[in-house]
Amino acid sequence: MIVTSLSAPHAAQRIVFANEKGGTGKSTTAVHVAVALAYQGARVAAIDLDTRQATMHRYIENREETRARRKIELPGPVCEVFRGTTVEELEEQAIRLARNADFLIFDTPGRDDPFARHVATEADTLVTPMNDSFVDFDLIGQVDAESFKVRRLSFYAELIWEARLKRSRATIEQQRRQMDWVVVRNRTGHTDARNQRRLDQALGELSKRVGFRVAQGLSERVIYRELFPSGLTLLDKGHLGELGTSHLVARQELRSLVAQLNLVVPKAAPQRVLAAEGTA
């Protein structure tokens, strides 16, 4: 569980959504977690590091347009795109946004990127979404073709492992938070049983070696793509119209994921009142 630093009791907790492979549901997960935290009363800011697609930033722009058009309250993050060229500029932007935030979220591009590597190593909570396939697993570890046992760590896993070791030493010396690395398994419903068992075994083995936790993520659902133009999320009860049973299940998946991240919202934050479960 994340605790507040003693040296900076009001410092924003950094949550980084990072995966060097695209198509893992990273931005969708980041947006929904940001909105979930805002609904709990947290002040949330976000930086989109994907300057080309800027999916998270576009989502929040759409959300602001819907809020203004419908004249409704839609809690969410303040989101900016990083347009700088140096790590120093990125840190200046992060520090500025963090002054008025409890959580600072980074959405990173689905490719190798120096700024994404930087924020990943500085994360308080690093969230790595992945689809349930060995193509995605290869990002963090390589397995034997016959036994499916982990042969070696990937470059990315080694990078995070070294960052966590460095953070462990700094935790005592500089009173920094320890990094919590969470691998989120998205789209598990599209994996056959045998492949899922093999992935369970490989993730379990690798998690013991490098110290990440495994969380169940979001299923593949059309509604996530349908909500993008309006900027709405499954948490926006009362603004979504008629929802089917599968959408209510998806909402519960999202709540479960947020709970598994163990993020601590300040007690003073006033929670928004949500409609009762089962209503739109």
Buried (B, 14 or more C-beta within 10 A) or exposed (E): EBEBBEEEEEBBBBBBBBBBBEEBBBBBBBBBBBBBBBBBBBBBBBBBBBBEBBBBBBBBEBBBEBBEEEEEEBBBBBBBBBEEEEBEEBBEBBEEBBEEBBBBBBBBBBEEBEBBBBBBBBBBBBBBBBBBBBEBBBBBBBBEEEEBEBEEBBEBBBBBBEBBEEBEEEBEEEEBBBBBBBBBBBBBEEBEEEBBEBBEBBBEBBBEEBBBEBBEBBBEBEBBEEBBEBBBBBBBBEBBEEBEEEBBEBBEBBBEBBEBBEBEBEEEBEEEEEEEEEEE
